[in-house]
Amino acid sequence: MKFFKPIKSFKDVNIAIEIFAELSASRMSKIMGFPLLELEITEKDGKLGLLMDHLPDKANENVVNIDKIKSALAFEEVILNIDLKEEHVLAKEKVAYIIDHGHSFNAWKPLYYIQEIIDKKVSRFNLWSNWEKFMEGVEIINSIDDKNVLEILRDTAEEIYQHNFCKLFDRKAVEETVDLSFRIFRYRKRILSSLF
């Protein structure tokens, strides 16, 4: 069963940046092996939105992939996800996934706020993690070439631009979003081990 999340229709460039953050997090997690859902932009009943698997259950520490969930705390920190909470860890058939990455990278954050939190732990929920599992996540992130991350960010921004659902997400906004998101990722990656 699939879940369709329509893209909000009010005019704000942050809507496009939110979708960029959601898709980029999903695609980055795929190459890193962290438990996020695969998302795709699609149209349903004349509306554009994100299509993903439906997750019917709230997750807990008894899920079968608890070690991956615990190590994913490092991923949530490196992408500056300020909205991680227990309600955003859902499950299907005892396999857990972290959802809702629309407040990652620079989405819905003015620059002064990014500067205020860039050096701090931002997760409000620790995914039942511990130092050892967090450091396993750090190792996974460090094993990925930054060029692969930049390519995902660029491809995702281009896809959103091509869908043209937000006129404010013009070429300049695309470049700024990719640049700032990549800077956030690279900086947070350097300080990641200090953020547990």
TORPA-4810 file (N, C-alpha, C, O; in nm, 3 decimals):
<nodes>
NODE_1_0.084_-0.118_0.000_0.000_0.000_0.000_0.089_0.125_0.000_0.191_0.129_0.069_M
NODE_2_0.049_0.225_-0.077_0.127_0.346_-0.090_0.057_0.464_-0.023_-0.066_0.467_-0.010_K
NODE_3_0.136_0.561_0.020_0.086_0.685_0.079_0.125_0.800_-0.012_0.239_0.809_-0.056_F
NODE_4_0.032_0.888_-0.039_0.055_1.004_-0.125_0.047_1.130_-0.040_-0.056_1.158_0.022_F
NODE_5_0.154_1.207_-0.039_0.159_1.332_0.037_0.160_1.447_-0.064_0.262_1.473_-0.128_K
NODE_6_0.045_1.519_-0.079_0.040_1.627_-0.177_0.137_1.740_-0.142_0.162_1.768_-0.025_P
NODE_7_0.190_1.803_-0.244_0.276_1.919_-0.224_0.188_2.038_-0.192_0.089_2.063_-0.261_I
NODE_8_0.224_2.112_-0.087_0.146_2.229_-0.047_0.138_2.328_-0.162_0.230_2.339_-0.243_K
NODE_9_0.027_2.399_-0.167_0.004_2.484_-0.284_0.028_2.633_-0.262_0.021_2.710_-0.357_S
NODE_10_0.058_2.678_-0.138_0.079_2.821_-0.124_0.216_2.861_-0.176_0.309_2.780_-0.182_F
NODE_11_0.228_2.990_-0.215_0.348_3.039_-0.284_0.456_3.076_-0.184_0.450_3.179_-0.117_K
NODE_12_0.556_2.990_-0.176_0.670_3.011_-0.088_0.782_2.923_-0.139_0.763_2.803_-0.158_D
NODE_13_0.899_2.980_-0.162_1.011_2.902_-0.214_1.048_2.788_-0.120_1.104_2.687_-0.162_V
NODE_14_1.015_2.804_0.009_1.046_2.699_0.105_0.969_2.570_0.079_1.010_2.464_0.124_N
NODE_15_0.857_2.579_0.008_0.785_2.457_-0.029_0.874_2.371_-0.119_0.887_2.251_-0.096_I
NODE_16_0.935_2.433_-0.220_1.024_2.359_-0.310_1.148_2.310_-0.234_1.195_2.198_-0.257_A
NODE_17_1.200_2.392_-0.144_1.319_2.352_-0.067_1.285_2.237_0.027_1.368_2.150_0.051_I
NODE_18_1.164_2.237_0.081_1.118_2.126_0.165_1.115_1.995_0.086_1.162_1.891_0.134_E
NODE_19_1.060_1.999_-0.034_1.055_1.879_-0.118_1.197_1.836_-0.156_1.228_1.717_-0.158_I
NODE_20_1.282_1.933_-0.185_1.424_1.905_-0.212_1.487_1.832_-0.092_1.557_1.733_-0.111_F
NODE_21_1.462_1.881_0.029_1.519_1.819_0.149_1.468_1.676_0.167_1.546_1.585_0.196_A
NODE_22_1.338_1.657_0.149_1.278_1.524_0.162_1.342_1.425_0.063_1.387_1.317_0.101_E
NODE_23_1.344_1.465_-0.063_1.398_1.376_-0.168_1.548_1.353_-0.152_1.595_1.241_-0.167_L
NODE_24_1.622_1.459_-0.122_1.768_1.445_-0.106_1.801_1.352_0.009_1.889_1.267_-0.004_S
NODE_25_1.732_1.368_0.122_1.757_1.281_0.237_1.729_1.135_0.200_1.807_1.046_0.233_A
NODE_26_1.618_1.112_0.132_1.582_0.976_0.091_1.689_0.916_0.000_1.729_0.801_0.019_S
NODE_27_1.734_0.992_-0.096_1.831_0.942_-0.193_1.970_0.923_-0.132_2.040_0.827_-0.164_R
NODE_28_2.009_1.014_-0.043_2.137_0.998_0.025_2.134_0.876_0.116_2.231_0.800_0.122_M
NODE_29_2.023_0.858_0.186_2.013_0.744_0.279_2.023_0.611_0.204_2.072_0.512_0.257_S
NODE_30_1.975_0.611_0.081_1.979_0.487_0.002_2.123_0.445_-0.025_2.156_0.326_-0.012_K
NODE_31_2.210_0.539_-0.061_2.349_0.500_-0.088_2.427_0.473_0.040_2.532_0.408_0.038_I
NODE_32_2.375_0.524_0.153_2.443_0.503_0.281_2.385_0.386_0.360_2.445_0.341_0.457_M
NODE_33_2.268_0.338_0.319_2.207_0.224_0.386_2.128_0.258_0.511_2.103_0.169_0.593_G
NODE_34_2.088_0.383_0.528_2.008_0.420_0.644_1.859_0.400_0.613_1.818_0.411_0.497_F
NODE_35_1.779_0.369_0.714_1.639_0.329_0.692_1.541_0.447_0.674_1.466_0.480_0.766_P
NODE_36_1.544_0.507_0.558_1.445_0.607_0.518_1.367_0.548_0.401_1.417_0.461_0.329_L
NODE_37_1.247_0.595_0.382_1.166_0.548_0.270_1.217_0.603_0.138_1.275_0.711_0.132_L
NODE_38_1.196_0.526_0.032_1.221_0.577_-0.102_1.101_0.662_-0.141_0.987_0.619_-0.128_E
NODE_39_1.128_0.783_-0.189_1.023_0.876_-0.228_1.034_0.906_-0.376_1.142_0.900_-0.434_L
NODE_40_0.920_0.939_-0.436_0.923_0.986_-0.574_0.814_1.092_-0.591_0.708_1.085_-0.529_E
NODE_41_0.843_1.189_-0.676_0.742_1.288_-0.711_0.652_1.227_-0.817_0.699_1.172_-0.916_I
NODE_42_0.523_1.238_-0.794_0.427_1.184_-0.890_0.299_1.268_-0.887_0.282_1.354_-0.801_T
NODE_43_0.212_1.241_-0.982_0.085_1.312_-0.987_-0.028_1.215_-0.957_-0.029_1.102_-1.006_E
NODE_44_-0.123_1.261_-0.877_-0.239_1.180_-0.844_-0.361_1.272_-0.837_-0.360_1.373_-0.766_K
NODE_45_-0.463_1.238_-0.911_-0.586_1.318_-0.915_-0.558_1.465_-0.946_-0.619_1.554_-0.887_D
NODE_46_-0.466_1.488_-1.039_-0.434_1.623_-1.081_-0.346_1.702_-0.985_-0.320_1.820_-1.008_G
NODE_47_-0.298_1.637_-0.878_-0.211_1.704_-0.781_-0.074_1.639_-0.781_-0.061_1.518_-0.796_K
NODE_48_0.027_1.722_-0.765_0.165_1.673_-0.755_0.195_1.643_-0.609_0.152_1.717_-0.520_L
NODE_49_0.269_1.536_-0.584_0.302_1.503_-0.446_0.411_1.398_-0.439_0.467_1.356_-0.540_G
NODE_50_0.440_1.356_-0.317_0.540_1.252_-0.292_0.470_1.120_-0.266_0.377_1.112_-0.186_L
NODE_51_0.516_1.017_-0.334_0.462_0.883_-0.317_0.563_0.800_-0.240_0.683_0.802_-0.269_L
NODE_52_0.513_0.726_-0.141_0.599_0.644_-0.054_0.519_0.528_0.000_0.396_0.526_-0.010_M
NODE_53_0.588_0.431_0.059_0.519_0.320_0.125_0.441_0.372_0.246_0.483_0.467_0.312_D
NODE_54_0.328_0.309_0.272_0.249_0.341_0.391_0.306_0.264_0.510_0.331_0.144_0.501_H
NODE_55_0.328_0.334_0.619_0.381_0.272_0.741_0.273_0.279_0.849_0.246_0.387_0.902_L
NODE_56_0.210_0.167_0.883_0.095_0.172_0.972_0.125_0.176_1.122_0.038_0.209_1.201_P
NODE_57_0.247_0.143_1.161_0.275_0.125_1.304_0.380_0.223_1.356_0.470_0.265_1.283_D
NODE_58_0.366_0.258_1.483_0.471_0.335_1.550_0.584_0.238_1.585_0.558_0.127_1.632_K
NODE_59_0.706_0.278_1.561_0.821_0.191_1.588_0.861_0.197_1.735_0.830_0.293_1.806_A
NODE_60_0.932_0.094_1.777_0.991_0.091_1.911_1.124_0.016_1.903_1.169_-0.020_1.795_N
NODE_61_1.184_-0.006_2.016_1.316_-0.070_2.019_1.314_-0.218_1.979_1.420_-0.280_1.969_E
NODE_62_1.197_-0.274_1.956_1.187_-0.416_1.921_1.182_-0.441_1.770_1.160_-0.554_1.727_N
NODE_63_1.203_-0.336_1.689_1.201_-0.357_1.544_1.323_-0.439_1.503_1.425_-0.440_1.572_V
NODE_64_1.312_-0.507_1.389_1.419_-0.599_1.349_1.543_-0.526_1.300_1.652_-0.584_1.297_V
NODE_65_1.530_-0.400_1.261_1.646_-0.323_1.212_1.688_-0.214_1.310_1.729_-0.105_1.270_N
NODE_66_1.678_-0.245_1.439_1.708_-0.145_1.542_1.852_-0.093_1.531_1.876_0.024_1.559_I
NODE_67_1.948_-0.177_1.492_2.086_-0.129_1.481_2.100_-0.023_1.372_2.173_0.074_1.389_D
NODE_68_2.029_-0.042_1.259_2.033_0.059_1.152_1.966_0.188_1.197_2.013_0.298_1.165_K
NODE_69_1.857_0.176_1.271_1.789_0.295_1.324_1.884_0.371_1.416_1.897_0.493_1.405_I
NODE_70_1.948_0.300_1.506_2.040_0.365_1.600_2.155_0.436_1.528_2.190_0.548_1.564_K
NODE_71_2.213_0.372_1.428_2.325_0.435_1.357_2.278_0.552_1.270_2.358_0.639_1.235_S
NODE_72_2.150_0.554_1.236_2.096_0.662_1.151_2.090_0.796_1.223_2.066_0.899_1.160_A
NODE_73_2.110_0.797_1.354_2.115_0.925_1.426_2.224_1.014_1.367_2.206_1.135_1.358_L
NODE_74_2.335_0.956_1.329_2.443_1.034_1.267_2.396_1.097_1.136_2.431_1.211_1.106_A
NODE_75_2.316_1.025_1.060_2.262_1.079_0.935_2.169_1.197_0.962_2.176_1.299_0.894_F
NODE_76_2.082_1.182_1.061_1.989_1.290_1.095_2.066_1.416_1.137_2.024_1.528_1.108_E
NODE_77_2.177_1.396_1.205_2.258_1.511_1.247_2.333_1.573_1.129_2.340_1.696_1.120_E
NODE_78_2.388_1.492_1.041_2.469_1.547_0.932_2.384_1.628_0.835_2.434_1.721_0.772_V
NODE_79_2.255_1.594_0.823_2.168_1.670_0.732_2.093_1.782_0.804_2.008_1.848_0.745_I
NODE_80_2.124_1.804_0.931_2.067_1.913_1.011_1.915_1.903_1.019_1.843_2.001_1.001_L
NODE_81_1.866_1.781_1.048_1.722_1.760_1.060_1.675_1.804_1.199_1.693_1.732_1.298_N
NODE_82_1.615_1.921_1.205_1.572_1.976_1.334_1.437_1.919_1.379_1.388_1.954_1.487_I
NODE_83_1.376_1.832_1.298_1.242_1.784_1.327_1.236_1.634_1.356_1.130_1.573_1.342_D
NODE_84_1.347_1.574_1.396_1.344_1.432_1.431_1.278_1.416_1.567_1.321_1.476_1.666_L
NODE_85_1.175_1.336_1.572_1.106_1.305_1.697_1.056_1.161_1.691_1.054_1.100_1.584_K
NODE_86_1.016_1.110_1.805_0.977_0.968_1.813_0.862_0.936_1.718_0.856_0.825_1.665_E
NODE_87_0.772_1.030_1.697_0.658_1.008_1.607_0.701_0.994_1.462_0.622_0.950_1.378_E
NODE_88_0.824_1.029_1.431_0.875_1.019_1.295_0.951_0.890_1.270_1.024_0.878_1.171_H
NODE_89_0.935_0.794_1.359_0.992_0.661_1.338_0.876_0.563_1.336_0.819_0.529_1.439_V
NODE_90_0.843_0.520_1.216_0.728_0.432_1.194_0.775_0.298_1.140_0.889_0.283_1.097_L
NODE_91_0.684_0.200_1.142_0.723_0.065_1.103_0.615_-0.003_1.020_0.498_0.034_1.020_A
NODE_92_0.661_-0.104_0.948_0.574_-0.193_0.873_0.633_-0.332_0.886_0.748_-0.355_0.848_K
NODE_93_0.556_-0.425_0.938_0.602_-0.562_0.958_0.732_-0.567_1.038_0.824_-0.641_1.005_E
NODE_94_0.737_-0.486_1.143_0.849_-0.478_1.238_0.979_-0.425_1.180_1.086_-0.441_1.240_K
NODE_95_0.972_-0.361_1.063_1.088_-0.293_1.004_1.061_-0.143_1.015_0.959_-0.094_0.968_V
NODE_96_1.153_-0.071_1.077_1.133_0.072_1.105_1.198_0.160_0.998_1.297_0.123_0.935_A
NODE_97_1.138_0.277_0.981_1.188_0.379_0.889_1.172_0.515_0.955_1.079_0.538_1.031_Y
NODE_98_1.265_0.603_0.924_1.256_0.741_0.973_1.190_0.822_0.862_1.231_0.815_0.746_I
NODE_99_1.089_0.900_0.899_1.014_0.977_0.799_1.029_1.127_0.827_1.083_1.169_0.928_I
NODE_100_0.979_1.204_0.734_0.960_1.348_0.747_1.093_1.424_0.761_1.135_1.460_0.871_D
NODE_101_1.158_1.447_0.647_1.285_1.518_0.644_1.272_1.655_0.579_1.369_1.709_0.525_H
NODE_102_1.153_1.710_0.585_1.126_1.840_0.524_1.185_1.960_0.596_1.175_2.072_0.547_G
NODE_103_1.247_1.937_0.712_1.317_2.044_0.783_1.467_2.016_0.792_1.534_2.058_0.886_H
NODE_104_1.518_1.945_0.692_1.662_1.915_0.686_1.733_2.019_0.600_1.670_2.099_0.532_S
NODE_105_1.865_2.014_0.605_1.949_2.109_0.530_1.904_2.252_0.561_1.898_2.291_0.678_F
NODE_106_1.873_2.331_0.459_1.834_2.470_0.482_1.683_2.492_0.475_1.638_2.606_0.477_N
NODE_107_1.605_2.384_0.465_1.460_2.398_0.451_1.397_2.462_0.575_1.420_2.417_0.688_A
NODE_108_1.320_2.565_0.553_1.246_2.638_0.656_1.337_2.700_0.762_1.295_2.721_0.876_W
NODE_109_1.461_2.730_0.725_1.554_2.790_0.821_1.615_2.916_0.761_1.679_2.909_0.657_K
NODE_110_1.597_3.030_0.825_1.671_3.148_0.780_1.820_3.130_0.810_1.858_3.053_0.898_P
NODE_111_1.903_3.200_0.736_2.048_3.184_0.749_2.096_3.211_0.892_2.186_3.141_0.940_L
NODE_112_2.038_3.310_0.960_2.085_3.340_1.097_2.059_3.220_1.189_2.137_3.195_1.280_Y
NODE_113_1.951_3.146_1.165_1.921_3.029_1.249_2.018_2.915_1.217_2.063_2.845_1.308_Y
NODE_114_2.049_2.896_1.091_2.148_2.794_1.054_2.281_2.824_1.123_2.345_2.734_1.177_I
NODE_115_2.322_2.951_1.121_2.447_2.989_1.186_2.442_2.962_1.336_2.544_2.928_1.397_Q
NODE_116_2.325_2.977_1.395_2.310_2.956_1.539_2.320_2.808_1.577_2.370_2.775_1.685_E
NODE_117_2.271_2.719_1.489_2.265_2.577_1.526_2.370_2.490_1.457_2.381_2.371_1.489_I
NODE_118_2.446_2.544_1.365_2.535_2.464_1.282_2.635_2.380_1.361_2.675_2.273_1.316_I
NODE_119_2.676_2.427_1.479_2.773_2.354_1.560_2.710_2.269_1.670_2.781_2.210_1.751_D
NODE_120_2.576_2.262_1.673_2.508_2.197_1.784_2.436_2.070_1.742_2.400_2.052_1.626_K
NODE_121_2.416_1.983_1.840_2.329_1.866_1.820_2.187_1.920_1.802_2.142_2.003_1.881_K
NODE_122_2.118_1.873_1.699_1.984_1.926_1.672_1.873_1.823_1.692_1.756_1.860_1.698_V
NODE_123_1.906_1.695_1.702_1.804_1.592_1.718_1.737_1.603_1.854_1.804_1.613_1.957_S
NODE_124_1.604_1.600_1.853_1.529_1.602_1.978_1.502_1.461_2.029_1.460_1.443_2.143_R
NODE_125_1.526_1.362_1.945_1.504_1.222_1.981_1.628_1.145_1.935_1.671_1.160_1.821_F
NODE_126_1.684_1.062_2.022_1.813_1.000_1.990_1.804_0.863_1.922_1.904_0.793_1.912_N
NODE_127_1.684_0.823_1.876_1.666_0.696_1.804_1.716_0.576_1.884_1.762_0.478_1.826_L
NODE_128_1.707_0.584_2.016_1.752_0.477_2.105_1.901_0.449_2.087_1.948_0.341_2.123_W
NODE_129_1.975_0.542_2.033_2.114_0.521_1.998_2.206_0.530_2.119_2.166_0.570_2.228_S
NODE_130_2.330_0.493_2.096_2.436_0.508_2.195_2.562_0.551_2.119_2.561_0.559_1.996_N
NODE_131_2.668_0.577_2.191_2.792_0.626_2.128_2.843_0.531_2.021_2.881_0.574_1.912_W
NODE_132_2.844_0.401_2.051_2.896_0.302_1.957_2.817_0.302_1.826_2.876_0.303_1.718_E
NODE_133_2.684_0.300_1.836_2.601_0.296_1.715_2.609_0.428_1.639_2.610_0.429_1.516_K
NODE_134_2.614_0.538_1.712_2.628_0.669_1.647_2.757_0.672_1.565_2.759_0.719_1.452_F
NODE_135_2.866_0.622_1.625_2.995_0.621_1.555_2.995_0.526_1.435_3.066_0.550_1.338_M
NODE_136_2.916_0.420_1.440_2.900_0.335_1.322_2.837_0.416_1.209_2.878_0.405_1.093_E
NODE_137_2.737_0.499_1.244_2.676_0.587_1.145_2.775_0.687_1.090_2.775_0.715_0.970_G
NODE_138_2.858_0.743_1.177_2.961_0.838_1.133_3.055_0.772_1.033_3.089_0.832_0.932_V
NODE_139_3.096_0.648_1.061_3.186_0.575_0.970_3.121_0.554_0.834_3.187_0.570_0.731_E
NODE_140_2.994_0.521_0.833_2.922_0.503_0.706_2.922_0.633_0.626_2.952_0.633_0.507_I
NODE_141_2.889_0.742_0.692_2.884_0.873_0.626_3.022_0.911_0.573_3.035_0.961_0.461_I
NODE_142_3.125_0.887_0.653_3.261_0.920_0.611_3.310_0.834_0.495_3.404_0.872_0.424_N
NODE_143_3.248_0.719_0.475_3.290_0.630_0.366_3.235_0.673_0.230_3.279_0.622_0.127_S
NODE_144_3.141_0.765_0.228_3.079_0.811_0.104_3.155_0.931_0.049_3.183_1.027_0.122_I
NODE_145_3.188_0.927_-0.078_3.256_1.038_-0.144_3.162_1.158_-0.151_3.047_1.145_-0.193_D
NODE_146_3.210_1.274_-0.111_3.129_1.396_-0.114_3.077_1.427_-0.254_2.972_1.489_-0.269_D
NODE_147_3.150_1.383_-0.357_3.104_1.406_-0.495_2.972_1.335_-0.521_2.887_1.387_-0.595_K
NODE_148_2.953_1.218_-0.461_2.825_1.147_-0.477_2.711_1.224_-0.411_2.601_1.231_-0.465_N
NODE_149_2.739_1.282_-0.296_2.637_1.362_-0.226_2.603_1.485_-0.309_2.485_1.517_-0.326_V
NODE_150_2.704_1.553_-0.361_2.680_1.672_-0.443_2.598_1.636_-0.568_2.510_1.712_-0.607_L
NODE_151_2.627_1.524_-0.628_2.553_1.482_-0.746_2.405_1.457_-0.712_2.317_1.495_-0.789_E
NODE_152_2.379_1.395_-0.598_2.240_1.372_-0.555_2.170_1.506_-0.533_2.057_1.524_-0.576_I
NODE_153_2.237_1.598_-0.466_2.177_1.729_-0.440_2.145_1.802_-0.570_2.037_1.858_-0.586_L
NODE_154_2.239_1.800_-0.663_2.217_1.868_-0.793_2.104_1.802_-0.872_2.016_1.871_-0.924_R
NODE_155_2.106_1.670_-0.881_2.003_1.599_-0.957_1.865_1.621_-0.896_1.767_1.639_-0.969_D
NODE_156_1.857_1.620_-0.765_1.728_1.639_-0.698_1.676_1.780_-0.721_1.558_1.798_-0.752_T
NODE_157_1.761_1.880_-0.707_1.720_2.019_-0.731_1.675_2.038_-0.875_1.577_2.108_-0.901_A
NODE_158_1.745_1.976_-0.967_1.708_1.988_-1.108_1.571_1.923_-1.134_1.489_1.977_-1.208_E
NODE_159_1.548_1.809_-1.074_1.418_1.742_-1.090_1.304_1.831_-1.038_1.200_1.843_-1.103_E
NODE_160_1.324_1.892_-0.924_1.221_1.981_-0.868_1.201_2.103_-0.959_1.088_2.146_-0.983_I
NODE_161_1.310_2.157_-1.007_1.301_2.271_-1.099_1.222_2.232_-1.224_1.138_2.309_-1.270_Y
NODE_162_1.247_2.115_-1.278_1.179_2.070_-1.399_1.029_2.047_-1.378_0.950_2.064_-1.471_Q
NODE_163_0.991_2.010_-1.259_0.848_1.992_-1.229_0.773_2.126_-1.226_0.652_2.131_-1.245_H
NODE_164_0.848_2.234_-1.201_0.795_2.370_-1.214_0.669_2.395_-1.130_0.579_2.467_-1.175_N
NODE_165_0.660_2.338_-1.011_0.544_2.362_-0.927_0.559_2.487_-0.840_0.464_2.532_-0.775_F
NODE_166_0.681_2.543_-0.839_0.707_2.664_-0.763_0.791_2.759_-0.849_0.910_2.737_-0.869_C
NODE_167_0.728_2.862_-0.898_0.797_2.959_-0.985_0.911_3.029_-0.912_1.006_3.076_-0.975_K
NODE_168_0.903_3.037_-0.779_1.008_3.103_-0.701_1.136_3.019_-0.694_1.243_3.070_-0.663_L
NODE_169_1.124_2.889_-0.724_1.241_2.801_-0.726_1.304_2.809_-0.864_1.299_2.715_-0.943_F
NODE_170_1.364_2.926_-0.891_1.426_2.953_-1.020_1.571_2.904_-1.020_1.617_2.844_-0.922_D
NODE_171_1.643_2.929_-1.127_1.782_2.880_-1.138_1.869_2.931_-1.023_1.953_2.857_-0.971_R
NODE_172_1.850_3.056_-0.984_1.929_3.111_-0.873_1.897_3.037_-0.743_1.988_3.004_-0.667_K
NODE_173_1.768_3.011_-0.717_1.730_2.939_-0.596_1.783_2.796_-0.598_1.823_2.743_-0.494_A
NODE_174_1.783_2.734_-0.715_1.838_2.599_-0.730_1.986_2.599_-0.689_2.028_2.518_-0.607_V
NODE_175_2.063_2.690_-0.746_2.206_2.697_-0.716_2.232_2.726_-0.569_2.319_2.664_-0.507_E
NODE_176_2.157_2.821_-0.513_2.177_2.856_-0.371_2.140_2.741_-0.279_2.209_2.716_-0.180_E
NODE_177_2.033_2.669_-0.312_1.989_2.557_-0.229_2.091_2.444_-0.231_2.124_2.388_-0.127_T
NODE_178_2.140_2.411_-0.350_2.241_2.305_-0.361_2.368_2.347_-0.287_2.424_2.268_-0.212_V
NODE_179_2.413_2.470_-0.310_2.537_2.518_-0.248_2.527_2.516_-0.095_2.616_2.465_-0.027_D
NODE_180_2.419_2.571_-0.042_2.405_2.578_0.104_2.387_2.439_0.165_2.444_2.410_0.271_L
NODE_181_2.310_2.355_0.100_2.290_2.219_0.151_2.421_2.140_0.153_2.449_2.067_0.248_S
NODE_182_2.500_2.155_0.048_2.628_2.085_0.042_2.725_2.139_0.147_2.800_2.063_0.209_F
NODE_183_2.723_2.269_0.166_2.809_2.328_0.272_2.770_2.277_0.409_2.855_2.245_0.491_R
NODE_184_2.639_2.270_0.434_2.590_2.217_0.562_2.638_2.074_0.579_2.693_2.038_0.683_I
NODE_185_2.617_1.992_0.477_2.658_1.852_0.485_2.808_1.840_0.513_2.848_1.767_0.604_F
NODE_186_2.890_1.910_0.437_3.035_1.896_0.453_3.082_1.946_0.589_3.168_1.883_0.652_R
NODE_187_3.027_2.056_0.636_3.067_2.108_0.767_3.023_2.013_0.878_3.102_1.979_0.967_Y
NODE_188_2.896_1.970_0.872_2.845_1.880_0.976_2.920_1.746_0.974_2.940_1.685_1.079_R
NODE_189_2.959_1.702_0.857_3.036_1.578_0.846_3.168_1.591_0.922_3.211_1.497_0.989_K
NODE_190_3.233_1.707_0.910_3.361_1.728_0.979_3.347_1.727_1.131_3.438_1.684_1.201_R
NODE_191_3.233_1.774_1.183_3.219_1.784_1.329_3.128_1.675_1.385_3.095_1.676_1.504_I
NODE_192_3.087_1.581_1.300_2.984_1.485_1.337_3.013_1.406_1.464_2.923_1.386_1.545_L
NODE_193_3.135_1.362_1.482_3.165_1.279_1.599_3.149_1.355_1.731_3.142_1.293_1.837_S
NODE_194_3.143_1.487_1.725_3.125_1.565_1.847_2.978_1.593_1.879_2.948_1.660_1.978_S
NODE_195_2.887_1.543_1.797_2.746_1.580_1.809_2.659_1.477_1.880_2.537_1.491_1.881_L
NODE_196_2.719_1.375_1.940_2.637_1.277_2.012_2.604_1.330_2.151_2.535_1.263_2.228_F
</nodes>
